[in-house]
Amino acid sequence: MNKGVFVVSRNIMIALFLLIGSFTLHAQTNCKLTDLKVETNTCDINGKFDVMLSFIHENTSDSFRILGNGKNYGIFAYNKLPIKLNLAADCITNYEFVVSDKVNNTCRAFMNLGKKCCDDKCQIQLDNVEVGECKNGKYQLYLGTIRTNSNAENFIIYNNGTKVGTYKKNKFPLTLQEFTASATQTFNQVVVCADGNTNCCDTLKLVNPCVCSIYHLQGQITNCDTTSATFDLTVNFDHIMTSDSFRIGGNAINYGIYAYKEAPITIRDLPIGTSLDYEFLVADKSNIFCFGVLNLGEIGDCNHECDIDDVIAKPLVCVDGNFFVEITFKSQNTSIKGFEIRENSMSYGTYKYGLDKYRVGPLSGDCNKVYKFVIVDKDNPDCTAFTTLKNDGCCDCNLRDFSVMEECIDSKLVAYRVNFKSTKTTGTFNLILNNVRIGTYSYANLPIRVTNVALASTMATFKIIDIADERCQNEFVYEFKCLQGEKCELKDLVVTSSECNADKKFFGIVKFKTNNPGKQGFYIQVNGVVIDTFKYGKEAYEVGPLDGCDTNFKFFVIDVQHAECRKDFNLVHKSCCTEKCEIAAIRFENSPCKDGKYTVDLNFRHSGTSPRFDIFINGNLVSTADYKDLPITLENLESKVKYNIVIRDRKNGDCRGELNLPIIECTTAVNDTYSSSLQLYPNPSKDLVTIIVDQKHKVVITDLLGRTCLSTQIDKEVNTINISGLSKGIYFVHLTDASENSKTAKLIVE
């Protein structure tokens, strides 16, 4: 979600430090930058924070530059210390700062600040969400009005981890006609985030209308009798895209077939006082892959009273004086009929147990009111719990809905007016433009007219800070339409590469043209790392040396004074490393299932690779690891999910290996366990199945009755067997090596 953020490791930053420092050695060997300190303040409502940099300097020039994380923050005079930067607290960027003298690049200091996270000040809430019927794997999704305390104008929608698009706030309520559903998961995850702040999101867990699902299973123990040592269990659940009936079983017992309209159903006279961990499987009669599991655990006595505990009420964003509340709680052996939420004697309705959280509202914001939320079981009114909420969020300061109106004469800016809305503020505020204070004004005098129009760029960052409470602040970016002068332009950027040297490195030769560039020069960034700052005027600029084992380089030329004035170029360079990169023979071994999930250990052969590799699962980057750490472990893989695993070299994207894991089911009596010396995929399969082994084997495929359906010999590492002659069903693949060691795996033929 942070497409424009480049995270540079400490080692890379230090390497850059040494690289730049080796270009020139100045006579000012006594130049010193020491005691670099980086201090931060609390986050504002947009997820940003201020960084104050200060240090001691001796025998320096008159100014210095600040670099970090692929960005040039600019050139500053030493007499302006300390320097304040405003950054995004995204919990991802490992913030690092290099301070270097403008004249003497070897005179510098380094500090690693690390990651910065904000409290949940920015909030987004969709007031209504509706899911339509499924058609060809897609469905209609209605997203209601966005309630937010952010000043964001654009919002990004993600569907199951994939970006769908960016939409303006005034386009909500929004109806998406063909929203793609997951092909396997019971729930679709839809996330709506403020553009530029991935900590400010509303995450929606929506029932998938396109797959058969049995979910929200609940069991209630009744009629528990210590004399007969038995109890009854009432089971209920939700379902979608199912047939007319279902089977229920568990612990090797089949409890029968029922029509869905008969639910809830009661299973009677179950024994207590045993060491049996009760597990119940509800499966659709026509689709064995459509099921849900209820884990009841061991029932050793009749002490199973209804219990509700740990009620938590969290206020959501306050808009126009009203707000919603998000309620969570824990429950045990509660009623199948559900529960009621009450607030100070007012009922918000009846709900089903089983959701992660519940939203109620809207409530009217009252700074003096204590809100009391009570959870009451519908079948047992004595089974209840409550919590109180003293701060509804409507009492906090809020600055929002910013606007700028320009006053232009003959397409020249002569003045502009700034306006915004505010709640719970004091009398006055400071208006700051591009880190320069414009003045102090009264909220009552809004909009504010400003006649100082000496702006260096069309892009302007405004910040409003309440005088009495500096925590009450917000900022917004505006692009002026009628500023004097032409815009800065960089064009015709071309980058060529030199020949590789003995150290397997090369230089990039950068050429480009300009119109109206800034007076402070430009800087060149390569693959997210700022190389250096240069002056305009040369025909070509030499950048490097660069690592010749890489083949893809992204060059950016960026004007120091006008950050929006930039140009990029993709350089594909012939590798200086001649050894062929190879990743092959990927093997795996999975652990037995636990809580419906399993773990896989991966190993493979590799040669001519860089030190590290990336791991992609179903197209998503999940991890980066060192080859020396093989084998590596992938945890928390879901039962009955197809996984495509790609291993890709970190520096050579064309050097990769691929593995399709067989579908592993965690709901059978015996967990499917696969060995690293036996790989079987795709599984399920229709006509061809691939078997990967580490030596010669005899292969025998049998059906559920033990009858041999196919027999053959395999002696290669990767073998393809034609199974098109087998009928649909479940089979077992038996492998036996020369030492009579055998292995067995389950195969599903579709």
Secondary structure, 3 states (H helix, E strand, C coil): CCCCCCCCCHHHHHHHHHHHHCCCCCCCCCCEEEEEEEEECCCCCCCEEEEEEEEEEECCCCEEEEEECCEEEEEEEHHHCCEEEEEECECCCCEEEEEEECCCCCCEEEEEEECCECCCCCCEEECCEEEEEEECCEEEEEECCEEECCCCCEEEEEECCEEEEEEEHHHCCEEEEEEECCCCCCEEEEEEEECCEEEEEEEEEEECCCCCEEEEEEEEEEEEECCCCEEEEEEEEEEECCCCEEEEEECCEEEEEEEHHHCCEEEEEEECCCCCEEEEEEEECCCCCCEEEEEEEECCCCCCCCEEEEEEEEECCCECCEEEEEEEEEEECCCCCCEEEEECCEEEEEECCCCCCEEEEEEECCCCCCEEEEEEECCCCCCEEEEEECCCCCCCCEEEEEEEEEEEECCEEEEEEEEEEEECCCCEEEEEECCEEEEEEEHHHCCEEECCCCCCCCEEEEEEEECCCCCCEEEEEEECCCCCCCCCEEEEEEEEECCCCCCCEEEEEEEEEEECCCCCCEEEEECCEEEEEECCCCCCEEEEEEECCCCEEEEEEEECCCCCCEEEEEEECCCCCCCCCEEEEEEEEECCCECCEEEEEEEEEEECCCCEEEEEECCEEEEEEEHHHCCEEEEEEECCCCEEEEEEECCCCCCEEEEEECCCCCCCCCCCCCCCCEEEECCCECCEEEEEECCCEEEEEECCCCCEEEEEEECCCEEEEECCCCCCEEEEEEEECCCCCEEEEEEEEC
